[in-house]
Amino acid sequence: MALVFLIRHGETDSNLKGIWQCGDEVPLNSHGIEQAREFGRNAAELEIGALYSSDMIRARQTAEEISGISGIPYRGRIFEFRERGCGDISGLDYYGIVEKYGIHLTSILSPDLDKIPGSEPLSEFKNRVISGLSELASVSGLEKVGVVTHGGVMAYVNSMILGKGIIERFPNCSYMIVKKENGSFVKVDQ
């Protein structure tokens, strides 16, 4: 089983403004591109054999920048690693959500997000991420594989799969490593 490096995409203008971008196709800003390039410059020490991304533009751009700098082959997109769809609140900030729906959302993992029209049910999001992780961990011939994904995916893996009650926020272009062991995913110390 391969070690899986979950890498958060680079910064977007929506990240800076606190806007929920969820399923929106929001590209990296210039700082996000530089973050991805910096990750690529330091990626050789990680010895990642192949790189994938979610199908969203900010993740694809990050993966392509990392690959271009590091030489790690970019093998394409995996839908399962896209951010949780948040329906009608996409494009709003915290205060806009409170004003429009009266809900105080502080995490994309909140069960309250299920109340928002058009949102992806939390149970479907969790099943999708677990399916993608299982598939990626079994990529044959690779000891280490990377996937550029989103903060919500990383928070879910960290808090739910790994048994942490605290929902951690991951900075842009940070990473965590997981592996499948005895049928469950465990976090690997960096």
Wavefront OBJ file of the C-alpha trace (Angstrom):
o trace
v 0.000 0.000 0.000
v 1.281 3.443 -0.958
v 1.732 6.371 1.376
v -0.739 9.062 0.290
v 0.317 12.705 0.490
v -2.759 14.928 0.696
v -1.710 18.401 -0.459
v -3.972 21.440 -0.162
v -4.178 23.631 -3.268
v -2.548 27.059 -3.429
v -4.237 30.271 -2.398
v -7.151 31.836 -4.299
v -8.641 35.314 -4.008
v -11.717 33.693 -2.429
v -9.493 32.187 0.298
v -8.207 35.685 1.093
v -11.717 37.135 1.317
v -13.206 34.291 3.384
v -15.589 33.351 0.590
v -16.941 29.817 0.452
v -15.875 28.596 -2.996
v -16.833 24.921 -2.617
v -17.648 23.608 -6.090
v -16.888 26.895 -7.852
v -14.095 26.955 -10.425
v -11.877 29.532 -8.742
v -8.303 29.745 -10.082
v -5.149 30.326 -8.067
v -4.019 33.886 -7.519
v -0.375 34.881 -8.081
v 0.544 34.027 -4.490
v -1.099 30.610 -4.863
v 0.955 29.930 -7.982
v 4.123 30.859 -6.100
v 3.094 28.595 -3.179
v 2.707 25.680 -5.601
v 6.083 26.414 -7.189
v 7.714 26.562 -3.749
v 6.173 23.206 -2.887
v 7.553 21.861 -6.175
v 11.059 23.141 -5.344
v 10.958 21.255 -2.039
v 9.140 18.140 -3.277
v 12.238 16.121 -4.224
v 12.862 15.245 -0.583
v 9.368 13.724 -0.327
v 10.121 11.143 -3.063
v 6.544 11.156 -4.394
v 6.283 8.830 -7.405
v 3.194 10.340 -9.052
v 0.855 13.260 -8.558
v -2.923 13.526 -9.020
v -5.421 16.261 -8.260
v -9.100 16.855 -7.749
v -10.889 17.902 -10.918
v -11.241 21.522 -9.754
v -9.112 24.197 -11.424
v -7.322 25.394 -8.271
v -6.165 21.848 -7.502
v -5.219 21.115 -11.131
v -3.212 24.345 -11.391
v -1.386 23.533 -8.149
v -0.559 19.994 -9.314
v 0.641 21.216 -12.707
v 2.918 23.830 -11.098
v 4.335 21.279 -8.640
v 4.911 18.787 -11.445
v 6.543 21.362 -13.714
v 9.042 22.401 -11.060
v 9.705 19.015 -9.425
v 9.439 16.630 -12.361
v 6.951 14.451 -10.460
v 4.661 13.031 -13.180
v 1.143 14.479 -13.078
v -1.230 11.617 -13.898
v -4.546 13.416 -13.922
v -7.689 14.193 -12.004
v -9.659 12.161 -9.493
v -13.211 13.390 -8.871
v -13.401 11.901 -5.376
v -10.935 14.493 -4.060
v -12.980 17.582 -5.000
v -14.261 19.894 -2.260
v -17.642 19.265 -0.677
v -20.392 20.917 -2.667
v -22.041 23.622 -0.592
v -24.903 24.567 -2.871
v -26.443 28.003 -2.595
v -23.872 29.414 -0.136
v -21.024 29.116 -2.620
v -19.713 32.620 -3.235
v -20.864 33.951 0.161
v -18.724 34.775 3.180
v -19.582 33.870 6.795
v -21.762 36.953 7.294
v -23.581 36.474 4.003
v -24.464 32.923 5.052
v -25.780 34.124 8.421
v -27.793 36.891 6.750
v -29.302 34.664 4.053
v -29.825 31.414 5.997
v -29.384 32.229 9.704
v -26.783 29.468 10.005
v -23.354 30.006 11.599
v -21.084 27.766 9.505
v -17.473 27.541 10.605
v -16.518 24.328 8.795
v -17.347 22.636 5.540
v -17.798 19.498 7.660
v -20.733 20.960 9.572
v -23.894 18.835 9.417
v -25.788 22.167 9.198
v -24.510 22.484 5.630
v -26.955 19.690 4.735
v -29.759 22.280 5.298
v -28.491 24.480 2.450
v -30.289 23.939 -0.883
v -28.091 22.141 -3.400
v -25.419 21.107 -0.900
v -23.729 17.719 -1.009
v -24.897 15.624 1.953
v -22.111 15.091 4.475
v -22.573 11.309 4.313
v -22.051 11.322 0.515
v -18.983 13.543 0.856
v -17.455 11.185 3.434
v -18.139 8.089 1.305
v -16.666 9.774 -1.766
v -13.446 10.744 0.026
v -12.992 7.279 1.566
v -13.503 5.694 -1.859
v -10.880 7.961 -3.426
v -8.388 7.332 -0.637
v -8.813 3.577 -0.888
v -8.282 3.699 -4.645
v -5.197 5.898 -4.384
v -3.613 3.872 -1.578
v -3.723 0.778 -3.779
v -1.992 2.304 -6.827
v 0.374 -0.466 -7.866
v 4.098 0.030 -8.188
v 4.279 3.229 -6.124
v 5.428 3.623 -2.553
v 4.378 7.285 -2.353
v 1.643 9.085 -4.260
v 0.422 12.659 -3.944
v -2.972 14.219 -4.573
v -3.702 17.936 -4.590
v -7.039 18.390 -2.897
v -8.951 20.816 -0.688
v -9.124 21.926 2.921
v -12.424 20.159 3.577
v -11.102 16.835 2.314
v -7.995 17.127 4.471
v -10.016 18.201 7.518
v -12.311 15.212 7.087
v -9.450 12.733 6.742
v -7.726 14.218 9.774
v -10.739 14.522 12.057
v -13.078 11.701 11.093
v -11.004 8.886 9.634
v -8.147 9.456 12.052
v -10.372 9.898 15.090
v -9.647 13.514 15.967
v -12.574 15.490 17.342
v -11.012 18.836 16.477
v -11.432 20.074 12.928
v -8.021 21.294 11.863
v -7.559 23.913 9.164
v -4.757 23.265 6.717
v -2.878 26.216 5.181
v -2.630 26.447 1.400
v 0.043 24.091 0.003
v 0.481 22.269 3.309
v 0.283 18.493 3.351
v -0.421 15.471 5.490
v 0.498 11.829 4.927
v -1.792 8.849 5.458
v -1.542 5.135 4.837
v -3.919 2.212 5.001
v -3.062 -0.162 7.805
v -5.180 -3.118 8.922
v -8.158 -1.854 6.918
v -8.088 1.694 8.349
v -6.279 4.894 7.470
v -3.705 6.230 9.884
v -1.747 9.458 9.852
v 1.979 9.186 9.238
v 4.286 11.581 11.066
v 6.115 13.967 8.761
l 1 2 3 4 5 6 7 8 9 10 11 12 13 14 15 16 17 18 19 20 21 22 23 24 25 26 27 28 29 30 31 32 33 34 35 36 37 38 39 40 41 42 43 44 45 46 47 48 49 50 51 52 53 54 55 56 57 58 59 60 61 62 63 64 65 66 67 68 69 70 71 72 73 74 75 76 77 78 79 80 81 82 83 84 85 86 87 88 89 90 91 92 93 94 95 96 97 98 99 100 101 102 103 104 105 106 107 108 109 110 111 112 113 114 115 116 117 118 119 120 121 122 123 124 125 126 127 128 129 130 131 132 133 134 135 136 137 138 139 140 141 142 143 144 145 146 147 148 149 150 151 152 153 154 155 156 157 158 159 160 161 162 163 164 165 166 167 168 169 170 171 172 173 174 175 176 177 178 179 180 181 182 183 184 185 186 187 188 189 190
